[in-house]
């Protein structure tokens, strides 16, 4: 069995590496800082998945400058599927980016 959270972190590694400020341990963009905190929060308490999804949605404009956003969305979908069944991320930029449960 794969580790969707580990795969998500792997997919975001390049962005986190380039955004990291080594002197104080923070990140250049506050949205990236919030996403890192949401991932760490989810590691400690898996019930914080909605916070992770929200942080991802907020940071998506930054993420797309560094990594393939589609792959990151797939990793988040895998996390959603593990916790709540089958979910799908709306990839249509005109309609916004939202997660919804597939019927």
Z-matrix of the N, CA and C atoms (Angstrom, degrees):
N
C 1 1.451
C 2 1.531 1 109.11
N 3 1.297 2 116.09 1 139.70
C 4 1.454 3 120.48 2 -179.13
C 5 1.523 4 110.49 3 -85.93
N 6 1.306 5 114.95 4 165.73
C 7 1.463 6 122.18 5 178.60
C 8 1.530 7 108.31 6 -108.49
N 9 1.338 8 118.54 7 97.04
C 10 1.462 9 120.31 8 -176.78
C 11 1.529 10 113.65 9 -59.64
N 12 1.322 11 117.67 10 -35.25
C 13 1.463 12 119.49 11 179.16
C 14 1.522 13 110.70 12 -68.10
N 15 1.322 14 116.94 13 -42.10
C 16 1.464 15 120.85 14 176.57
C 17 1.523 16 111.29 15 -62.72
N 18 1.332 17 115.95 16 -39.55
C 19 1.466 18 120.19 17 177.85
C 20 1.529 19 111.17 18 -66.81
N 21 1.324 20 116.75 19 -36.75
C 22 1.464 21 120.54 20 176.46
C 23 1.525 22 110.09 21 -63.38
N 24 1.317 23 116.48 22 -46.17
C 25 1.460 24 120.01 23 178.33
C 26 1.528 25 111.40 24 -62.59
N 27 1.326 26 116.35 25 -39.16
C 28 1.468 27 119.80 26 177.13
C 29 1.525 28 110.97 27 -62.68
N 30 1.330 29 116.86 28 -40.77
C 31 1.461 30 121.20 29 -179.36
C 32 1.529 31 111.52 30 -66.39
N 33 1.321 32 116.96 31 -29.84
C 34 1.467 33 121.56 32 -178.34
C 35 1.530 34 113.20 33 -96.67
N 36 1.327 35 117.42 34 -2.03
C 37 1.458 36 121.81 35 -173.24
C 38 1.531 37 112.80 36 -53.91
N 39 1.327 38 117.15 37 -47.23
C 40 1.463 39 121.75 38 -177.28
C 41 1.529 40 110.74 39 -59.11
N 42 1.328 41 116.83 40 -44.13
C 43 1.461 42 120.45 41 179.41
C 44 1.535 43 110.75 42 -64.37
N 45 1.324 44 116.51 43 -46.91
C 46 1.461 45 119.34 44 179.87
C 47 1.523 46 111.33 45 -61.20
N 48 1.321 47 116.50 46 -39.36
C 49 1.466 48 120.85 47 -179.61
C 50 1.531 49 111.12 48 -63.36
N 51 1.320 50 116.95 49 -44.61
C 52 1.468 51 120.31 50 -178.24
C 53 1.524 52 112.91 51 -75.63
N 54 1.315 53 117.39 52 -27.32
C 55 1.462 54 121.37 53 -179.01
C 56 1.533 55 112.85 54 -86.19
N 57 1.318 56 117.44 55 -14.32
C 58 1.471 57 121.91 56 -174.20
C 59 1.527 58 111.46 57 -73.80
N 60 1.334 59 115.35 58 133.87
C 61 1.462 60 122.19 59 174.30
C 62 1.528 61 107.25 60 -101.97
N 63 1.332 62 118.12 61 106.88
C 64 1.464 63 120.39 62 -173.00
C 65 1.523 64 115.14 63 -65.24
N 66 1.320 65 117.65 64 -25.50
C 67 1.467 66 118.57 65 -176.89
C 68 1.524 67 113.36 66 -69.31
N 69 1.321 68 116.87 67 -37.96
C 70 1.467 69 118.18 68 -179.05
C 71 1.530 70 113.48 69 -119.29
N 72 1.341 71 117.64 70 0.19
C 73 1.457 72 120.75 71 176.23
C 74 1.514 73 114.69 72 77.17
N 75 1.306 74 118.01 73 6.26
C 76 1.458 75 122.05 74 -179.62
C 77 1.527 76 109.51 75 -93.87
N 78 1.321 77 115.24 76 -176.83
C 79 1.455 78 121.59 77 178.59
C 80 1.523 79 109.15 78 -119.06
N 81 1.329 80 116.25 79 152.91
C 82 1.457 81 121.85 80 -176.62
C 83 1.520 82 111.04 81 -60.91
N 84 1.318 83 116.92 82 -48.81
C 85 1.455 84 121.64 83 -177.24
C 86 1.531 85 109.91 84 -97.19
N 87 1.331 86 117.90 85 129.38
C 88 1.468 87 120.32 86 179.87
C 89 1.529 88 113.40 87 -60.33
N 90 1.334 89 117.83 88 -28.56
C 91 1.464 90 120.34 89 178.22
C 92 1.527 91 110.72 90 -66.50
N 93 1.329 92 115.98 91 -36.58
C 94 1.461 93 120.52 92 177.11
C 95 1.531 94 109.37 93 -69.44
N 96 1.308 95 116.19 94 -39.35
C 97 1.478 96 121.32 95 176.18
C 98 1.533 97 110.15 96 -58.81
N 99 1.327 98 116.48 97 -44.57
C 100 1.469 99 120.91 98 179.60
C 101 1.526 100 111.59 99 -66.45
N 102 1.330 101 116.66 100 -38.26
C 103 1.460 102 120.09 101 178.05
C 104 1.526 103 110.64 102 -64.98
N 105 1.330 104 117.58 103 -43.11
C 106 1.469 105 120.83 104 177.71
C 107 1.532 106 110.13 105 -60.80
N 108 1.334 107 116.07 106 -42.69
C 109 1.466 108 120.32 107 178.83
C 110 1.529 109 110.80 108 -64.65
N 111 1.335 110 117.27 109 -37.97
C 112 1.464 111 120.89 110 179.51
C 113 1.532 112 110.97 111 -67.33
N 114 1.320 113 117.02 112 -39.51
C 115 1.467 114 120.24 113 177.32
C 116 1.524 115 109.88 114 -64.43
N 117 1.332 116 116.50 115 -45.24
C 118 1.467 117 120.01 116 178.87
C 119 1.527 118 110.93 117 -64.36
N 120 1.332 119 116.86 118 -38.76
C 121 1.459 120 121.20 119 177.57
C 122 1.519 121 111.95 120 -64.27
N 123 1.324 122 116.38 121 -38.80
C 124 1.462 123 120.90 122 178.01
C 125 1.522 124 111.44 123 -66.76
N 126 1.329 125 116.67 124 -35.12
C 127 1.480 126 120.38 125 177.02
C 128 1.525 127 110.26 126 -60.82
N 129 1.332 128 115.64 127 -40.74
C 130 1.465 129 120.50 128 -178.09
C 131 1.523 130 111.91 129 -77.98
N 132 1.336 131 116.88 130 -34.98
C 133 1.461 132 121.21 131 -175.87
C 134 1.529 133 109.20 132 -143.10
N 135 1.331 134 117.53 133 97.37
C 136 1.465 135 121.05 134 -177.58
C 137 1.532 136 114.71 135 -59.74
N 138 1.320 137 117.96 136 -12.38
C 139 1.469 138 119.31 137 177.32
C 140 1.531 139 111.24 138 -74.67
N 141 1.326 140 117.71 139 -5.66
C 142 1.466 141 121.78 140 179.96
C 143 1.527 142 112.40 141 -91.09
N 144 1.318 143 116.53 142 26.70
C 145 1.460 144 120.77 143 -179.45
C 146 1.527 145 111.61 144 -61.98
N 147 1.313 146 118.11 145 -38.71
C 148 1.470 147 120.27 146 -179.54
C 149 1.531 148 110.98 147 -62.34
N 150 1.323 149 117.34 148 -34.29
C 151 1.463 150 120.65 149 176.80
C 152 1.530 151 110.71 150 -67.51
N 153 1.325 152 116.54 151 -37.40
C 154 1.458 153 121.02 152 177.52
C 155 1.530 154 110.66 153 -65.34
N 156 1.317 155 116.68 154 -44.49
C 157 1.466 156 121.12 155 178.83
C 158 1.522 157 110.34 156 -62.61
N 159 1.312 158 116.60 157 -42.07
C 160 1.464 159 121.33 158 179.30
C 161 1.534 160 111.07 159 -64.51
N 162 1.316 161 116.67 160 -43.75
C 163 1.470 162 120.78 161 179.15
C 164 1.523 163 110.72 162 -64.76
N 165 1.334 164 116.36 163 -38.25
C 166 1.463 165 119.41 164 176.63
C 167 1.523 166 110.66 165 -63.10
N 168 1.314 167 116.99 166 -47.31
C 169 1.469 168 120.65 167 -179.88
C 170 1.517 169 111.07 168 -59.30
N 171 1.317 170 116.12 169 -40.15
C 172 1.461 171 120.81 170 -179.92
C 173 1.537 172 111.55 171 -67.74
N 174 1.320 173 116.93 172 -36.13
C 175 1.467 174 121.30 173 -175.30
C 176 1.524 175 113.38 174 -92.40
N 177 1.310 176 117.44 175 0.91
C 178 1.462 177 119.99 176 -173.55
C 179 1.524 178 113.13 177 -57.79
N 180 1.325 179 118.56 178 -37.60
C 181 1.466 180 120.28 179 -179.65
C 182 1.529 181 111.53 180 -65.35
N 183 1.318 182 117.50 181 -28.61
C 184 1.466 183 121.17 182 176.29
C 185 1.523 184 109.79 183 -80.80
N 186 1.325 185 116.61 184 -43.01
C 187 1.463 186 121.58 185 -178.04
C 188 1.519 187 110.94 186 -57.10
N 189 1.324 188 116.70 187 -42.85
C 190 1.474 189 119.18 188 -174.99
C 191 1.526 190 112.81 189 -65.90
N 192 1.325 191 118.10 190 -14.27
C 193 1.460 192 120.85 191 175.31
C 194 1.532 193 112.43 192 -79.05
N 195 1.320 194 117.31 193 -14.06
C 196 1.460 195 121.07 194 -173.98
C 197 1.528 196 114.91 195 -119.25
N 198 1.317 197 116.64 196 -38.23
C 199 1.469 198 120.08 197 -173.88
C 200 1.519 199 110.42 198 -136.76
N 201 1.330 200 115.50 199 171.92
C 202 1.455 201 122.11 200 177.89
C 203 1.529 202 108.76 201 -74.30
N 204 1.302 203 116.57 202 107.59
C 205 1.464 204 121.98 203 -176.67
C 206 1.522 205 111.66 204 -62.41
N 207 1.307 206 116.90 205 -34.70
C 208 1.464 207 120.36 206 -179.87
C 209 1.535 208 110.95 207 -60.03
N 210 1.336 209 116.85 208 -43.03
C 211 1.466 210 120.25 209 179.00
C 212 1.528 211 111.28 210 -64.20
N 213 1.332 212 115.81 211 -38.46
C 214 1.463 213 119.80 212 178.85
C 215 1.532 214 109.85 213 -65.29
N 216 1.329 215 116.91 214 -41.24
C 217 1.468 216 120.77 215 177.71
C 218 1.526 217 110.55 216 -61.24
N 219 1.331 218 117.12 217 -39.09
C 220 1.457 219 120.47 218 178.14
C 221 1.532 220 111.00 219 -62.08
N 222 1.321 221 116.83 220 -38.70
C 223 1.468 222 120.39 221 179.77
C 224 1.534 223 110.72 222 -67.35
N 225 1.324 224 116.50 223 -38.39
C 226 1.464 225 119.64 224 178.33
C 227 1.527 226 109.54 225 -69.47
N 228 1.331 227 117.03 226 -37.80
C 229 1.465 228 120.01 227 175.74
C 230 1.525 229 110.60 228 -59.35
N 231 1.316 230 116.99 229 -39.07
C 232 1.468 231 120.41 230 179.00
C 233 1.524 232 110.78 231 -64.19
N 234 1.342 233 117.06 232 -39.42
C 235 1.471 234 120.29 233 176.49
C 236 1.524 235 110.79 234 -63.73
N 237 1.324 236 116.17 235 -43.08
C 238 1.465 237 120.60 236 178.51
C 239 1.523 238 110.83 237 -62.41
N 240 1.317 239 116.42 238 -41.84
C 241 1.462 240 120.39 239 -178.88
C 242 1.523 241 111.35 240 -64.38
N 243 1.329 242 116.38 241 -37.64
C 244 1.462 243 119.25 242 179.08
C 245 1.523 244 111.71 243 -64.63
N 246 1.318 245 116.62 244 -37.14
C 247 1.458 246 119.34 245 -175.59
C 248 1.520 247 114.57 246 -90.79
N 249 1.327 248 116.44 247 -32.65
C 250 1.460 249 118.04 248 -169.37
C 251 1.517 250 114.59 249 -132.84
N 252 1.282 251 119.43 250 15.74
C 253 1.453 252 120.37 251 -177.10
C 254 1.520 253 110.07 252 91.38
N 255 1.293 254 116.82 253 -153.31
C 256 1.460 255 121.37 254 -174.86
C 257 1.527 256 110.30 255 -87.49
N 258 1.327 257 115.68 256 120.77
C 259 1.452 258 122.51 257 178.04
C 260 1.514 259 108.62 258 -124.94
N 261 1.317 260 116.15 259 158.85
C 262 1.456 261 120.09 260 178.83
C 263 1.513 262 109.97 261 -136.40
N 264 1.323 263 115.46 262 139.88
C 265 1.455 264 121.59 263 177.00
C 266 1.511 265 107.92 264 -92.31
N 267 1.322 266 117.04 265 130.45
C 268 1.459 267 121.98 266 178.66
C 269 1.523 268 108.31 267 -74.10
N 270 1.327 269 116.85 268 113.66
C 271 1.457 270 121.45 269 -176.38
C 272 1.523 271 112.95 270 -91.43
N 273 1.316 272 117.88 271 -0.26
C 274 1.453 273 121.11 272 -178.43
C 275 1.515 274 109.55 273 -80.64
N 276 1.331 275 117.07 274 110.74
C 277 1.461 276 120.95 275 -176.22
C 278 1.523 277 112.15 276 -64.70
N 279 1.335 278 117.53 277 -26.65
C 280 1.461 279 120.32 278 -179.38
C 281 1.522 280 112.10 279 -69.64
N 282 1.316 281 116.90 280 -27.17
C 283 1.457 282 120.97 281 -178.24
C 284 1.524 283 112.25 282 -98.09
N 285 1.305 284 117.91 283 1.93
C 286 1.462 285 120.25 284 -176.08
C 287 1.506 286 109.91 285 87.34
N 288 1.285 287 116.44 286 170.63
C 289 1.470 288 121.26 287 -179.47
C 290 1.507 289 109.12 288 -108.97
N 291 1.309 290 115.46 289 111.54
C 292 1.450 291 119.83 290 -178.58
C 293 1.517 292 109.84 291 -139.19
N 294 1.311 293 114.89 292 151.94
C 295 1.456 294 120.64 293 174.27
C 296 1.510 295 107.16 294 -97.14
N 297 1.326 296 115.87 295 141.84
C 298 1.464 297 119.81 296 176.41
C 299 1.519 298 109.00 297 -145.04
N 300 1.311 299 114.65 298 150.85
C 301 1.468 300 119.58 299 -179.88
C 302 1.513 301 108.87 300 -78.50
N 303 1.336 302 115.54 301 129.94
C 304 1.451 303 120.90 302 178.21
C 305 1.517 304 109.18 303 -79.85
N 306 1.293 305 116.27 304 134.52
C 307 1.469 306 121.75 305 179.61
C 308 1.509 307 110.28 306 -86.96
